[in-house]
Amino acid sequence: MPKTQASHASAIWTCPTTFTTHQLLRVVENINEGKNSKLTTATIIFDIAKAFEELRIDCLIYKLIAYKFPQYIIEIIQSYLSNRHFTVLVKNSNSTPRKLKSGVPQGGILAPIIFVLLMIDIPQVRSIMLSLYTD
């Protein structure tokens, strides 16, 4: 049986360019270390399409409660995500405002933190490097 490469898990949250660049460099470095040490190394990449658009706010709040976040933090996040509306502009005319029932404002200040909260309970295995980022 071949030797396998052990590493660690991490989540990075700075700016979108740093997310991608830093995590890509970590993966390449890990692959090179495995190659140089004659270890078996594999890469699996998942793109969680529409992770922010499809987020159910009630599920996030449930997770925050389950992880025993302070009530004031839960209220701040709930306030940030609740009672949001959108309109569509067509030929200089706005549609009637509609309420958003799910999703997180992309590019918002809390978006990377919410992403990490969503991913926090991914099982971590000692011999697997997990690289998470949002873009």
Summary of the structure (lengths in Angstrom):
residues: 135
radius of gyration: 19.2
end to end distance: 37.5
largest distance: 66.2
contacts: 287
relative contact order: 0.24
helix: 38%
strand: 12%
